[in-house]
Amino acid sequence: MKTVLITGCSSGFGLETARHFLDQGWSVAATMRAPDPSVLPSSDRLRILPLDVSDPGSIARAVEVAGPVDALVNNAGIGWLGAFEGTPDATVRSLFKTNVFGTFEMIRAVLPQMRAQGSGVIVNVSSSVTMKPLPLLSAYTASKAAVNAYTECLALELAPLGIRTRLVLPGQAPGTSFGRNARALMATANETPGAYQAFIDQVMASFTENASKEPTHPSDVVEAVWRAVTDENCPFRVPAGSDAVALAA
């Protein structure tokens, strides 16, 4: 029986991915900052583990309890939408601490075991915003672009060791808790000067219009992650959602 460790499983993409791997007969280590056993069906193949990817100690404990894994899915992340001048330094550092360094440290923690077994799959969930310049997303896009570049180089290092590395690029999914959490953060940490307001209103109107279409569904991301983990011949980059697929075309 194969085992997958998935970060950020309390809701959204991570939760649905954990549920899918369980349904397919995998053993699943589903991690959450605040573990909630009620969100997933009871199973002797499921372990729900506490994990904060911004805390190295938390990472070490979760990986130790999870034991050897065949696949790691780095799904945990935080979002942000706002003009760069109005983005507090603490917010920028938080984006990179979670989205970039959290990914780095999760991979560093599982590599010794994957290297020892001569196999493994690492899937980093990035974002389709890295495929096209978009306003008000400079800090968030920078964090995800760093993950992309890192993953591209890492794949070359790990391939000779029998370890596959892939990127999944979800499109816009404003209805998920990821989108709600990002909006909540923006409401409390925004320091944007008034000169930007007219432009922000224009951009936000466009985002709101697109949000009503919900172009990316959790099932799209689940399918992309499943393919990245199980299909040895899948492309290095796997777009997820109609808008992400269109950008990748």
Secondary structure, DSSP 8 states (H G I E B T S, - for coil): --EEEES--SSHHHHHHHHHHHHTT-EEEEEESS--GGGS---TTEEEEE--TT-HHHHHHHHHHH-S-SEEEE-------S-GGGS-HHHHHHHIIIIIIHHHHHHHHHHHHHHHHT-EEEEEE--GGGGS--TT-HHHHHHHHHHHHHHHHHHHHHGGGTEEEEEEEE---TTSHHHHHHHHHHHHH----GGGHHHHHHHHHHHHHHHTT----HHHHHHHHHHHHH-TTS-SEEEESHHHHHHH-
